[in-house]
């Protein structure tokens, strides 16, 4: 899941993968609220899930991953 989320962040923000890790905050990555919403919607599309409201208010990569994992979904990433 970690690699999946980091890859999506990298693609959306055009940031090198090596510059993103679990402790990265969205503020450090220069994400505003709209960017976070776009990220969550991209994750919804790729995983075919319905995001929880709390996913839109996460502050870091790790928090977002934790919120996704709370959904207890079986993920098949292409």
MDTraj code that builds the backbone (N, CA, C; nanometers):
import mdtraj as md
import numpy as np

residues = "UNK UNK UNK UNK UNK UNK UNK UNK UNK UNK UNK UNK UNK UNK UNK UNK UNK UNK UNK UNK UNK UNK UNK UNK UNK UNK UNK UNK UNK UNK UNK UNK UNK UNK UNK UNK UNK UNK UNK UNK UNK UNK UNK UNK UNK UNK UNK UNK UNK UNK UNK UNK UNK UNK UNK UNK UNK UNK UNK UNK UNK UNK UNK UNK UNK UNK UNK UNK UNK UNK UNK UNK UNK UNK UNK UNK UNK UNK".split()
xyz = np.array([
    [0.0828, -0.1193, 0.0000],
    [0.0000, 0.0000, 0.0000],
    [0.0871, 0.1255, 0.0000],
    [0.1949, 0.1205, 0.0782],
    [0.2849, 0.2360, 0.0871],
    [0.3334, 0.2776, -0.0509],
    [0.3861, 0.1827, -0.1257],
    [0.4416, 0.2141, -0.2571],
    [0.3332, 0.2661, -0.3514],
    [0.2152, 0.2081, -0.3423],
    [0.1031, 0.2479, -0.4265],
    [0.0672, 0.3951, -0.4028],
    [0.0510, 0.4332, -0.2757],
    [0.0128, 0.5703, -0.2416],
    [0.1241, 0.6679, -0.2793],
    [0.2466, 0.6328, -0.2512],
    [0.3585, 0.7206, -0.2853],
    [0.3688, 0.7403, -0.4356],
    [0.3430, 0.6359, -0.5119],
    [0.3475, 0.6476, -0.6579],
    [0.2396, 0.7435, -0.7081],
    [0.1210, 0.7353, -0.6528],
    [0.0133, 0.8263, -0.6944],
    [0.0482, 0.9707, -0.6584],
    [0.1021, 0.9917, -0.5392],
    [0.1439, 1.1261, -0.4986],
    [0.2484, 1.1791, -0.5954],
    [0.3451, 1.0958, -0.6276],
    [0.4514, 1.1339, -0.7199],
    [0.3952, 1.1757, -0.8550],
    [0.3007, 1.0975, -0.9059],
    [0.2409, 1.1271, -1.0363],
    [0.1607, 1.2563, -1.0333],
    [0.0807, 1.2744, -0.9296],
    [-0.0049, 1.3933, -0.9221],
    [0.0741, 1.5217, -0.9015],
    [0.1776, 1.5134, -0.8194],
    [0.2521, 1.6344, -0.7835],
    [0.3806, 1.6507, -0.8628],
    [0.4102, 1.5542, -0.9477],
    [0.5338, 1.5564, -1.0261],
    [0.6560, 1.5725, -0.9347],
    [0.6595, 1.4850, -0.8340],
    [0.7691, 1.4822, -0.7371],
    [0.8389, 1.3474, -0.7510],
    [0.9714, 1.3489, -0.7432],
    [1.0461, 1.2238, -0.7507],
    [1.0058, 1.1311, -0.6364],
    [0.9938, 1.0015, -0.6677],
    [0.9565, 0.9034, -0.5656],
    [1.0490, 0.9088, -0.4449],
    [1.1764, 0.9298, -0.4678],
    [1.2746, 0.9290, -0.3590],
    [1.2550, 1.0443, -0.2606],
    [1.1784, 1.1446, -0.2974],
    [1.1566, 1.2602, -0.2102],
    [1.0316, 1.2454, -0.1236],
    [0.9637, 1.1303, -0.1357],
    [0.8392, 1.1070, -0.0618],
    [0.8582, 0.9835, 0.0258],
    [0.8248, 0.9961, 0.1533],
    [0.8258, 0.8785, 0.2398],
    [0.7070, 0.8854, 0.3351],
    [0.6965, 0.7890, 0.4240],
    [0.5810, 0.7821, 0.5128],
    [0.5679, 0.9038, 0.6034],
    [0.6784, 0.9644, 0.6391],
    [0.6726, 1.0780, 0.7305],
    [0.6468, 1.2105, 0.6594],
    [0.6461, 1.2094, 0.5278],
    [0.6213, 1.3331, 0.4524],
    [0.4821, 1.3865, 0.4838],
    [0.4770, 1.5160, 0.5142],
    [0.3462, 1.5782, 0.5333],
    [0.3024, 1.6377, 0.3999],
    [0.1742, 1.6558, 0.3870],
    [0.1247, 1.7146, 0.2633],
    [0.1677, 1.8611, 0.2525],
    [0.1867, 1.9255, 0.3663],
    [0.2382, 2.0630, 0.3648],
    [0.3798, 2.0656, 0.3070],
    [0.4646, 1.9710, 0.3489],
    [0.6011, 1.9621, 0.2955],
    [0.6019, 1.9345, 0.1455],
    [0.5014, 1.8612, 0.1002],
    [0.4910, 1.8266, -0.0415],
    [0.4186, 1.9350, -0.1218],
    [0.3863, 2.0460, -0.0537],
    [0.3176, 2.1607, -0.1158],
    [0.1782, 2.1246, -0.1662],
    [0.1099, 2.0368, -0.0939],
    [-0.0276, 2.0013, -0.1261],
    [-0.1210, 2.0941, -0.0503],
    [-0.2194, 2.1495, -0.1193],
    [-0.3245, 2.2242, -0.0505],
    [-0.4461, 2.1324, -0.0393],
    [-0.5562, 2.1847, 0.0134],
    [-0.6751, 2.1018, 0.0334],
    [-0.7287, 2.0442, -0.0972],
    [-0.7218, 2.1209, -0.2038],
    [-0.7685, 2.0723, -0.3335],
    [-0.6798, 1.9581, -0.3833],
    [-0.5497, 1.9704, -0.3651],
    [-0.4577, 1.8635, -0.4055],
    [-0.4860, 1.7347, -0.3285],
    [-0.5134, 1.7481, -0.1993],
    [-0.5440, 1.6304, -0.1181],
    [-0.6741, 1.5671, -0.1666],
    [-0.7736, 1.6494, -0.1981],
    [-0.8999, 1.5960, -0.2499],
    [-0.8774, 1.5216, -0.3811],
    [-0.7959, 1.5768, -0.4698],
    [-0.7653, 1.5101, -0.5962],
    [-0.6920, 1.3780, -0.5723],
    [-0.6019, 1.3767, -0.4752],
    [-0.5299, 1.2548, -0.4405],
    [-0.6259, 1.1475, -0.3906],
    [-0.7141, 1.1845, -0.3005],
    [-0.8099, 1.0889, -0.2454],
    [-0.9011, 1.0364, -0.3561],
    [-0.9451, 1.1235, -0.4443],
    [-1.0315, 1.0791, -0.5543],
    [-0.9565, 0.9868, -0.6503],
    [-0.8290, 1.0124, -0.6731],
    [-0.7483, 0.9239, -0.7586],
    [-0.7347, 0.7865, -0.6934],
    [-0.7162, 0.7847, -0.5627],
    [-0.7075, 0.6575, -0.4903],
    [-0.8412, 0.5843, -0.4982],
    [-0.9500, 0.6578, -0.4826],
    [-1.0829, 0.5972, -0.4961],
    [-1.0980, 0.5299, -0.6322],
    [-1.0608, 0.6008, -0.7365],
    [-1.0738, 0.5474, -0.8721],
    [-0.9888, 0.4238, -0.8929],
    [-0.8634, 0.4293, -0.8516],
    [-0.7715, 0.3188, -0.8768],
    [-0.8036, 0.1955, -0.7927],
    [-0.8511, 0.2162, -0.6703],
    [-0.8816, 0.1037, -0.5824],
    [-1.0285, 0.0628, -0.5870],
    [-1.1083, 0.1439, -0.6544],
    [-1.2531, 0.1201, -0.6615],
    [-1.3141, 0.1093, -0.5223],
    [-1.2872, 0.2141, -0.4437],
    [-1.3387, 0.2220, -0.3075],
    [-1.4148, 0.3527, -0.2914],
    [-1.4842, 0.3640, -0.1802],
    [-1.5442, 0.4905, -0.1405],
    [-1.4642, 0.5415, -0.0228],
    [-1.4055, 0.6571, -0.0387],
    [-1.3194, 0.7136, 0.0651],
    [-1.4010, 0.7550, 0.1862],
    [-1.3390, 0.7410, 0.3015],
    [-1.4011, 0.7931, 0.4230],
    [-1.3748, 0.9437, 0.4281],
    [-1.4608, 1.0154, 0.4961],
    [-1.4429, 1.1605, 0.5079],
    [-1.3084, 1.1958, 0.5701],
    [-1.2634, 1.1133, 0.6628],
    [-1.1377, 1.1425, 0.7321],
    [-1.0176, 1.1386, 0.6388],
    [-1.0270, 1.0692, 0.5278],
    [-0.9160, 1.0634, 0.4326],
    [-0.8856, 1.2020, 0.3756],
    [-0.9861, 1.2861, 0.3649],
    [-0.9687, 1.4199, 0.3092],
    [-0.9000, 1.5156, 0.4073],
    [-0.8872, 1.4745, 0.5332],
    [-0.8294, 1.5612, 0.6364],
    [-0.6969, 1.5096, 0.6904],
    [-0.6371, 1.4129, 0.6232],
    [-0.5088, 1.3605, 0.6692],
    [-0.3994, 1.4636, 0.6468],
    [-0.2977, 1.4564, 0.7287],
    [-0.1884, 1.5540, 0.7235],
    [-0.0584, 1.4966, 0.6681],
    [-0.0504, 1.3623, 0.6602],
    [0.0746, 1.3011, 0.6141],
    [0.0448, 1.1771, 0.5295],
    [0.1475, 1.1320, 0.4627],
    [0.1359, 1.0111, 0.3811],
    [0.0962, 0.8941, 0.4698],
    [0.1603, 0.8811, 0.5843],
    [0.1305, 0.7702, 0.6746],
    [-0.0140, 0.7744, 0.7237],
    [-0.0635, 0.8917, 0.7587],
    [-0.2029, 0.9040, 0.8038],
    [-0.2992, 0.8597, 0.6943],
    [-0.2714, 0.8976, 0.5708],
    [-0.3578, 0.8589, 0.4601],
    [-0.3584, 0.7078, 0.4431],
    [-0.2422, 0.6464, 0.4502],
    [-0.2337, 0.5006, 0.4382],
    [-0.3105, 0.4332, 0.5511],
    [-0.2981, 0.4842, 0.6717],
    [-0.3723, 0.4276, 0.7852],
    [-0.5229, 0.4356, 0.7620],
    [-0.5702, 0.5476, 0.7078],
    [-0.7133, 0.5620, 0.6805],
    [-0.7595, 0.4637, 0.5726],
    [-0.6778, 0.4429, 0.4721],
    [-0.7127, 0.3459, 0.3675],
    [-0.7198, 0.2065, 0.4283],
    [-0.6226, 0.1731, 0.5117],
    [-0.6184, 0.0403, 0.5725],
    [-0.7354, 0.0159, 0.6661],
    [-0.7917, 0.1208, 0.7240],
    [-0.9096, 0.1064, 0.8103],
    [-1.0301, 0.0536, 0.7330],
    [-1.0292, 0.0707, 0.6019],
    [-1.1418, 0.0250, 0.5204],
    [-1.1428, -0.1265, 0.5052],
    [-1.0326, -0.1923, 0.5464],
    [-1.0220, -0.3382, 0.5395],
    [-1.0600, -0.3937, 0.4039],
    [-0.9967, -0.3424, 0.3029],
    [-1.0268, -0.3884, 0.1675],
    [-0.9158, -0.4789, 0.1161],
    [-0.9532, -0.5665, 0.0294],
    [-0.8570, -0.6494, -0.0398],
    [-0.8155, -0.5717, -0.1648],
    [-0.6902, -0.5398, -0.1725],
    [-0.6436, -0.4548, -0.2798],
    [-0.5698, -0.5366, -0.3843],
    [-0.6103, -0.5175, -0.5083],
    [-0.5398, -0.5763, -0.6210],
    [-0.4923, -0.4625, -0.7076],
    [-0.3649, -0.4317, -0.6952],
    [-0.3077, -0.3182, -0.7673],
    [-0.2465, -0.3673, -0.8953],
    [-0.2823, -0.2998, -1.0042],
    [-0.2265, -0.3375, -1.1349],
    [-0.0929, -0.2738, -1.1560],
])
top = md.Topology()
chain = top.add_chain()
for i, resn in enumerate(residues, 1):
    res = top.add_residue(resn, chain, resSeq=i)
    for name in ("N", "CA", "C"):
        top.add_atom(name, md.element.get_by_symbol(name[0]), res)
traj = md.Trajectory(xyz[None], top)
